[in-house]
Amino acid sequence: MNDKQVKFDDIVSLSKRRGIAFPSSDIYGGFQSTWDYGYLGTEMKRNIRDLWWKNVVQERENVFGIEAAIITNPSVWDASGHVSNFTDPLVDCLDCNGRFRADHIIDNTCPECGSKSNFTDERNFNLLFKTFVGPVEDNANVAYLRPETAQGMFVNFLNYQNTIRHKIPFGIAQIGKSFRNEITPGQFIFRTREFEQMEMEFFCRPEESVKFHEFWKNERYNWYIETLMIPKDKLRIRDHGKDELSHYSDATSDIEFNFPWGWGELEGIAHRGDFDLTAHSKGSGKKLNTLDTESNTHFVPHVIEPAVGVDRILFAILCSAYDVEEIADGEKRTLLHLPAAIAAVQIAILPLSKKEELKTIAQGIATVLRKSYRVEYDETQSIGKRYRRQDEIGTPYCITVDFDSLDDNSVTIRDRDTMKQERINITALETFFKNSLGT
Ligand code: GAP
């Protein structure tokens, strides 16, 4: 096993051990690479969503949120091209009958049984999840679970143009679940059949589209570095070759992350041209265009789309934050160097003993700090074990209440990364965290 695999396994095992993610339907043996998020994973995903929403929607005057339905009129997916074109190339291994994405086969070798060059011809497999609406399971009642949130923005273009009181350029942004019947889901939460996307469709004049494509590439790349604190050397931007482009795309650039198995897509920033609005104009018979007030003519806006998965960001953050450090005499500690904005717990409050007088002080501090921060109170086990656990889940600060606290009204604050300890009066705690964590 090489270092990279060890790290991948370590992250999956830490996630299960500490409550970030568990195999879904665990007591039934799990189900097909699906995952349930535990109390830490749930909180971290919420933080990722909030940071994205703040950066992409709330801090801009020209991006507006939407929550569109997951199940839509099936005509949406006919017009968008997903019913006919949203496919991956599928092959079967003739030795073990395993099914694989043809573009994931390396050196003509079966990933399951290792046999060489013994595959069926490639055929296209459609990734849409089909269902039936209402009690009758026939063709007239077919519907699809959305494979991307994007179409909710396109089919609402006119509604937004009529209600937002803002002219082009503007964006419509959405966070929500998407579903794809992936041939080979896997690599933990990297590729799953049910996942959560954060997407924004930015509508602009055709002649400004290349400029805005560059603009959003930079905005999104910088967000990973400045807000999520992912080191630059773990990120790169890669432009798609013509043969890789999705059926709707004129040009796409991926922000890639160096995952434990190598570079992989974190986020795609696509130039979708006028593909979708033109397709839905044809499909619906409604004119999805906008008025150029100077020339008094109508034109179809072009679209730039940054699109990313919440689950994939969480995985990338875990990979970049994971660390094992030697602390003393061969003793090691595992820690997550999570940014405080992502950490599920920001401050852990740990009374040194379960004695009532220490608990009272510690719980009092927890009640005050909980109003502004994500706080965990823990009085079990030795203080060393509690520090190790907080390091593993990435808690930036621990506060220890000890017997001296009864006399000097002070507590010890321990920094996760440096392990430095600082004595501080309880009355100064709020100012300390205001300076170190914000709010
Ligand atoms: N609307 C454009 C679109 O959906 P995509 O590149 O297919 O483009 C965008 O998906 C992002 O969604 C990806 O960069 C990835 O972060 C996430 N994603 C896509 N498929 C996924 C899957 N099966 N599991 C987890 N995340 C996925």
Boltz pocket constraint, residues with backbone or C-beta under 6 A from the ligand:
constraints:
  - pocket:
      binder: B
      contacts: [[A, 147], [A, 148], [A, 149], [A, 150], [A, 180], [A, 182], [A, 189], [A, 190], [A, 191], [A, 192], [A, 193], [A, 194], [A, 195], [A, 196], [A, 197], [A, 199], [A, 265], [A, 266], [A, 267], [A, 268], [A, 305], [A, 307], [A, 308], [A, 309], [A, 310], [A, 311], [A, 312]]
      max_distance: 6.0
